[in-house]
Amino acid sequence: MLAIGLMSGTSLDGIDAALIETDGRTAVRPLAFRGEPYSDAARAQLAEATQLALTFERPRASPPLVAAAELITRTHALAVQKLLRDAGVTAGEVGVIGFHGQTVAHRPDRGWTWQIGDAQSLADVTGVVTVADFRSADVAAGGQGAPLLPVYHAARAAGLEKPVAVLNLGGVANVTLIARDGTLAAFDTGPANGLIDTWMEQETGARFDRDGALAASGQVDEIVLTAMLDHPYFAAPYPKSLDRNDFTVQPARGLSPADGAATLTAFTAATVADALRLLPEAPARLLVAGGGRLNPTLMAMIATWTGVRPEPVDALGWNGDALEAEGFAYMAVRTLEGLPISFPGTTGVPVALPGGEVFRPR
């Protein structure tokens, strides 16, 4: 069927909307993609909601979070309409929408993960069956609730020589290994662009380090880097997952803008190297998706730290910006089919587990 996937990541930069044709198993055909950036006001509102959510012991309604959920729903509905227009497809031709929502806090250690957005309203506005709340069933079963994309990575990499790894460099980085026997191993490796973006915004006013130019002009502070790497998360066995706010730029305070950018970029690269050492097999190839693949300084540092040449997934004909949104379209179809989306080796659930809640237009 035709399926739309929607993803708004921890970078808070905008919405990714993808249209694919898939059976939720082996057949995947990407058809269209659209990136819809958030306004400065929307980014500020979502950042405020995220900071508030982190202060709660459990998810609960509060005016700023209700308002942010309304913003998420409204902007995602608009993204769907624009994607359909671009693709020349009507809503009636689409079988399902996979609506991830916006993560405002991820606390599997406390037994919950929190994504905001009104899936019933989205289904009503678009007239399309919508699947949302992809992570809660996994967390309730004792899993990490993340990462969920490995099942889609495996579908896309079906024809590639194994073992192969897919590294996603978003706000947080995660890696998927598809082993020789087809089994999956996956976990969050550490911050990806999140800390770098925060540093850039606070130190220079820019949203990100374009082309890694500032980091390339600086020097890595080895003392700060060593201190940041001395965190128990990186040596801990997987499955494991992170909230973007589990790490901060505070250790880099006092460095020049360039040296801070260089050090935080090296931190991301070093944590990827630590992650690859935890995998049960060394990947023959490291395929990279997400915004970080467009940062040549980060990609060069990953090559140095890992000893493996990272390859942007675009070289395979994949869209490195669309992969997550496509994945939630794919998982939405799997939810309708009753197929699992998380596995013992990816999130730590005891058995392969379906997920997602279905919302039908009223």
C-alpha positions as CSV (number, residue, x, y, z in Angstrom):
1,M,0.0,0.0,0.0
2,L,0.9,3.6,-0.2
3,A,2.1,4.9,3.2
4,I,3.2,8.3,4.6
5,G,5.8,8.6,7.4
6,L,6.3,11.7,9.5
7,M,9.3,12.4,11.7
8,S,10.2,15.4,13.9
9,G,13.5,14.7,15.5
10,T,15.3,15.9,18.6
11,S,17.1,18.5,16.5
12,L,13.9,20.5,16.4
13,D,14.7,21.7,12.9
14,G,11.5,20.6,11.2
15,I,9.3,17.8,9.9
16,D,10.4,15.1,7.5
17,A,7.5,13.6,5.4
18,A,8.0,10.7,3.1
19,L,5.7,8.7,0.8
20,I,6.6,5.1,0.1
21,E,4.9,2.0,-1.4
22,T,5.5,-1.1,0.7
23,D,4.1,-4.4,2.0
24,G,5.8,-3.9,5.4
25,R,8.1,-6.8,4.6
26,T,10.6,-6.9,1.8
27,A,9.0,-4.6,-0.8
28,V,9.9,-0.9,-0.4
29,R,9.7,1.8,-3.0
30,P,10.3,5.4,-1.9
31,L,8.1,7.8,-4.0
32,A,8.3,11.3,-2.5
33,F,9.9,13.3,0.3
34,R,9.5,16.8,1.7
35,G,11.3,18.6,4.5
36,E,9.2,21.2,6.2
37,P,11.3,23.5,8.5
38,Y,10.0,24.9,11.7
39,S,9.8,28.7,12.2
40,D,12.0,30.2,14.9
41,A,8.9,30.7,17.1
42,A,7.9,27.0,16.7
43,R,11.4,25.8,17.5
44,A,11.4,28.0,20.6
45,Q,8.0,26.7,21.7
46,L,9.1,23.1,21.3
47,A,12.4,23.6,23.1
48,E,10.5,25.1,26.0
49,A,8.1,22.2,26.1
50,T,11.0,19.7,26.1
51,Q,12.7,21.5,28.9
52,L,9.5,21.4,31.0
53,A,8.8,17.7,30.2
54,L,12.3,16.8,31.6
55,T,11.3,18.1,35.0
56,F,8.4,15.7,35.3
57,E,8.6,12.3,37.0
58,R,5.9,11.0,34.7
59,P,4.1,12.4,31.6
60,R,1.3,14.7,32.5
61,A,-0.7,17.5,30.8
62,S,0.3,21.1,31.3
63,P,-0.6,24.2,29.2
64,P,2.8,24.5,27.4
65,L,2.8,20.9,26.5
66,V,-0.8,20.9,25.3
67,A,0.0,23.9,23.2
68,A,3.1,22.2,21.8
69,A,1.1,19.1,21.0
70,E,-1.4,21.2,19.0
71,L,1.5,22.8,17.1
72,I,2.9,19.4,16.3
73,T,-0.4,18.1,15.0
74,R,-1.2,21.2,13.0
75,T,2.2,21.4,11.3
76,H,2.2,17.7,10.6
77,A,-1.2,17.9,8.9
78,L,0.1,20.7,6.8
79,A,3.2,18.6,5.9
80,V,0.9,15.7,4.8
81,Q,-1.1,18.0,2.5
82,K,2.0,19.5,0.9
83,L,3.6,16.0,0.4
84,L,0.4,14.8,-1.3
85,R,0.3,17.8,-3.5
86,D,4.0,17.4,-4.5
87,A,3.5,13.6,-5.2
88,G,0.2,14.1,-7.2
89,V,-1.5,11.6,-4.9
90,T,-4.9,12.0,-3.1
91,A,-5.4,11.2,0.6
92,G,-7.8,8.5,-0.5
93,E,-5.0,6.6,-2.2
94,V,-2.9,6.4,1.0
95,G,-3.5,3.4,3.2
96,V,-1.8,4.7,6.4
97,I,0.2,7.5,8.0
98,G,3.0,6.7,10.5
99,F,3.0,9.6,12.9
100,H,5.9,9.6,15.3
101,G,5.1,12.9,17.0
102,Q,7.7,14.9,18.9
103,T,9.8,13.3,21.7
104,V,9.8,15.6,24.6
105,A,11.4,13.1,27.1
106,H,12.7,9.6,26.8
107,R,13.0,7.8,30.2
108,P,12.9,4.0,29.7
109,D,14.7,3.7,33.0
110,R,11.5,5.1,34.6
111,G,9.2,3.0,32.5
112,W,8.1,5.7,30.0
113,T,8.8,7.6,26.9
114,W,6.8,10.7,25.8
115,Q,5.9,11.7,22.3
116,I,3.4,14.6,21.9
117,G,0.9,15.0,19.1
118,D,-2.8,14.2,18.6
119,A,-3.0,11.2,16.3
120,Q,-6.8,11.1,16.3
121,S,-6.9,14.7,15.2
122,L,-4.4,14.0,12.4
123,A,-6.5,11.0,11.2
124,D,-9.6,13.2,11.3
125,V,-8.1,16.1,9.4
126,T,-6.3,14.0,6.7
127,G,-9.0,11.3,6.4
128,V,-6.2,8.6,6.6
129,V,-5.8,5.8,9.1
130,T,-2.9,6.9,11.4
131,V,-0.6,4.8,13.5
132,A,1.2,6.5,16.4
133,D,2.7,5.8,19.8
134,F,5.2,3.4,18.4
135,R,7.4,3.2,21.5
136,S,5.2,2.7,24.5
137,A,4.4,-1.0,24.1
138,D,8.1,-1.7,23.8
139,V,9.0,0.2,27.0
140,A,6.0,-1.4,28.9
141,A,7.5,-4.8,28.0
142,G,10.9,-3.8,29.4
143,G,12.5,-2.6,26.2
144,Q,14.3,0.7,25.6
145,G,11.7,2.0,23.1
146,A,14.6,2.9,20.8
147,P,16.0,2.6,18.2
148,L,13.1,1.5,16.1
149,L,14.5,2.0,12.6
150,P,16.6,-1.2,12.5
151,V,13.7,-3.2,10.9
152,Y,13.6,-0.7,8.1
153,H,17.3,-0.6,7.8
154,A,17.3,-4.4,7.3
155,A,14.6,-4.1,4.6
156,R,16.6,-1.5,2.7
157,A,19.9,-3.4,3.1
158,A,18.5,-6.7,2.0
159,G,20.6,-6.9,-1.1
160,L,23.9,-5.8,0.5
161,E,26.8,-8.0,1.6
162,K,26.7,-8.6,5.4
163,P,27.6,-7.7,8.0
164,V,26.7,-4.1,7.3
165,A,26.0,-1.2,9.7
166,V,23.7,1.8,9.3
167,L,24.6,4.8,11.4
168,N,22.0,7.6,11.9
169,L,23.5,10.9,12.8
170,G,20.5,13.0,14.0
171,G,20.3,14.9,17.3
172,V,21.3,11.6,18.9
173,A,23.3,8.9,17.0
174,N,22.2,5.3,16.7
175,V,23.7,2.3,14.9
176,T,22.1,-0.8,13.4
177,L,24.1,-3.9,12.6
178,I,22.7,-6.4,10.2
179,A,24.7,-9.5,10.9
180,R,25.8,-12.2,8.5
181,D,22.8,-14.4,9.6
182,G,20.4,-11.4,9.3
183,T,20.0,-10.9,13.0
184,L,19.8,-7.3,14.2
185,A,21.8,-5.4,16.9
186,A,21.2,-1.8,17.6
187,F,21.5,1.0,20.2
188,D,22.0,4.7,20.6
189,T,25.7,5.5,20.4
190,G,25.7,8.9,22.0
191,P,25.1,12.5,20.9
192,A,25.4,13.2,17.2
193,N,24.5,16.7,16.1
194,G,22.7,17.6,19.3
195,L,25.6,19.0,21.3
196,I,27.3,20.6,18.3
197,D,24.1,22.4,17.4
198,T,23.6,23.6,20.9
199,W,27.1,24.9,21.1
200,M,26.8,26.7,17.8
201,E,23.6,28.3,18.7
202,Q,24.8,29.5,22.1
203,E,28.3,30.5,20.9
204,T,27.7,31.9,17.4
205,G,23.9,32.2,16.9
206,A,24.1,29.7,14.0
207,R,21.8,26.7,14.1
208,F,24.5,24.3,13.1
209,D,28.1,24.1,12.0
210,R,27.7,24.3,8.2
211,D,30.1,21.9,6.5
212,G,31.9,21.4,9.8
213,A,33.8,24.6,9.0
214,L,34.1,26.0,12.6
215,A,35.2,22.6,14.0
216,A,37.7,22.3,11.2
217,S,39.3,25.6,12.2
218,G,39.6,24.6,15.9
219,Q,41.7,22.2,18.0
220,V,40.4,19.3,19.9
221,D,40.9,19.8,23.7
222,E,42.1,16.3,24.7
223,I,41.5,16.9,28.4
224,V,37.9,17.9,27.9
225,L,37.3,15.1,25.4
226,T,38.8,12.5,27.7
227,A,36.6,13.7,30.6
228,M,33.5,13.5,28.4
229,L,34.2,10.0,27.2
230,D,34.6,8.9,30.9
231,H,30.9,8.2,31.2
232,P,29.5,4.7,32.1
233,Y,27.0,4.8,29.2
234,F,29.6,4.2,26.5
235,A,31.0,1.0,28.0
236,A,27.6,-0.3,29.0
237,P,26.3,-3.3,27.0
238,Y,23.5,-2.8,24.7
239,P,20.5,-2.6,24.3
240,K,20.6,1.0,25.6
241,S,19.1,4.4,24.5
242,L,19.5,8.0,25.3
243,D,17.5,11.2,25.6
244,R,19.2,14.1,23.8
245,N,19.4,16.0,27.1
246,D,21.4,13.2,28.8
247,F,24.6,15.1,27.8
248,T,25.3,18.8,27.8
249,V,27.9,21.2,26.4
250,Q,29.0,22.2,29.9
251,P,32.3,20.4,29.8
252,A,33.4,22.6,26.8
253,R,32.7,25.9,28.5
254,G,35.7,28.1,28.5
255,L,36.9,26.8,25.1
256,S,36.9,29.1,22.1
257,P,33.9,28.6,19.8
258,A,36.2,26.8,17.3
259,D,37.9,24.6,19.8
260,G,34.6,23.8,21.4
261,A,33.1,22.8,18.1
262,A,36.1,20.7,17.3
263,T,36.0,18.9,20.7
264,L,32.3,18.2,20.5
265,T,32.6,16.9,17.0
266,A,35.4,14.6,18.1
267,F,33.2,13.5,21.0
268,T,30.5,12.3,18.6
269,A,33.1,10.5,16.4
270,A,34.8,8.8,19.4
271,T,31.5,7.5,20.8
272,V,30.7,6.0,17.4
273,A,34.0,4.2,17.6
274,D,33.2,2.9,21.1
275,A,29.9,1.7,19.8
276,L,31.3,-0.3,16.9
277,R,33.6,-2.1,19.3
278,L,30.5,-3.3,21.2
279,L,28.9,-4.9,18.2
280,P,29.0,-8.7,17.9
281,E,30.6,-8.4,14.4
282,A,32.7,-5.8,12.8
283,P,30.8,-4.3,9.9
284,A,32.3,-4.5,6.4
285,R,30.6,-1.2,5.5
286,L,29.4,1.8,7.6
287,L,26.4,3.5,5.9
288,V,25.5,6.9,7.3
289,A,22.1,8.7,7.2
290,G,20.9,11.9,8.9
291,G,22.1,15.4,8.9
292,G,25.5,14.5,10.3
293,R,26.5,12.9,7.0
294,L,26.6,16.3,5.5
295,N,29.3,17.5,7.9
296,P,32.7,16.5,6.2
297,T,34.6,17.3,9.4
298,L,32.5,14.9,11.4
299,M,32.7,12.2,8.7
300,A,36.5,12.5,8.6
301,M,36.7,12.2,12.3
302,I,34.5,9.1,12.3
303,A,36.8,7.6,9.7
304,T,39.9,8.4,11.9
305,W,38.4,7.1,15.1
306,T,36.8,3.9,13.7
307,G,39.2,2.9,10.9
308,V,36.2,2.4,8.7
309,R,35.2,4.8,5.8
310,P,31.7,6.1,6.5
311,E,29.6,6.1,3.3
312,P,26.6,8.4,3.0
313,V,23.6,6.2,2.2
314,D,22.9,8.5,-0.8
315,A,25.6,6.7,-2.6
316,L,23.3,3.6,-2.7
317,G,20.5,5.7,-4.1
318,W,18.8,6.1,-0.7
319,N,17.7,9.5,0.6
320,G,19.7,10.2,3.7
321,D,17.3,12.9,4.9
322,A,14.2,10.7,4.3
323,L,15.2,7.4,5.9
324,E,13.6,8.0,9.3
325,A,10.3,9.2,7.9
326,E,10.3,6.3,5.4
327,G,10.9,4.0,8.3
328,F,7.8,5.1,10.2
329,A,5.7,4.7,7.1
330,Y,7.1,1.2,6.8
331,M,6.4,0.4,10.5
332,A,2.9,1.8,10.3
333,V,2.2,-0.8,7.6
334,R,3.7,-3.5,9.8
335,T,1.5,-2.4,12.7
336,L,-1.6,-2.8,10.5
337,E,-0.3,-6.3,9.5
338,G,0.4,-7.3,13.2
339,L,4.2,-7.6,12.4
340,P,6.9,-6.8,15.0
341,I,8.8,-3.6,14.9
342,S,11.2,-4.1,17.9
343,F,13.4,-7.1,18.7
344,P,15.6,-8.4,21.6
345,G,18.7,-7.2,19.9
346,T,17.5,-3.7,19.1
347,T,15.5,-2.6,22.1
348,G,16.0,-5.4,24.6
349,V,12.4,-6.7,24.6
350,P,12.1,-10.4,25.6
351,V,10.6,-11.4,22.2
352,A,9.9,-9.7,18.9
353,L,7.1,-7.3,19.5
354,P,4.5,-5.4,17.5
355,G,3.9,-1.8,18.4
356,G,1.9,1.3,17.6
357,E,-1.7,2.3,18.2
358,V,-4.1,2.6,15.3
359,F,-6.4,5.7,15.0
360,R,-9.2,5.6,12.4
361,P,-10.8,8.8,11.0
362,R,-14.1,9.6,12.7
